[in-house]
């Protein structure tokens, strides 16, 4: 399971500073209740002055409902593979979109 907790930048800095003060990774992780992977990532980002919370950008959808409906109306006999090629995606994505948009 992926944990999507967003930690405050001050919390991250305290953890990094705590480790730099001489505490072990295990001690730091136990005190701050984080994994060693998370601590390693925070230390690396702190060295790059890039520790702030960034909200990841979502990729735009490949299949827009209105474009899909238009394509289906113009090509009612189109196979999934043809639709997938048109929208530059997989057949599974087309199937899912068709099911979602009915």
C-alpha positions, 0 to 999 in steps of 0.5 A: 500500500502506498502511503500518501501522507504530506508532511510539513516542510518544518517536520521534514527539516527537523527529521533531517537535522535530527539525523545530521546531529548524529542520530542513526537512521533507525533512531530518526525513523523511529522518533519521526515515524517514517521509513528509512527510504523516506528519510533518505529521500528527504536528506537528498532533497534537503541537500538540493534545497528542494524539500518543499511540498510539491503537489504532483501534476496529473497527466492530461487525459488521453481520452476526452469524452467529447472527442470519443463520442464524436469519433464513435459517431463518425466511425461506428464500426471502429474496432477498439484497436483502431480507437486506441491508435486514434487516441494514442492509448491502449485498448484497455483504456478505450474499453474503460472510457467507453464503459465509463461514458456509456 
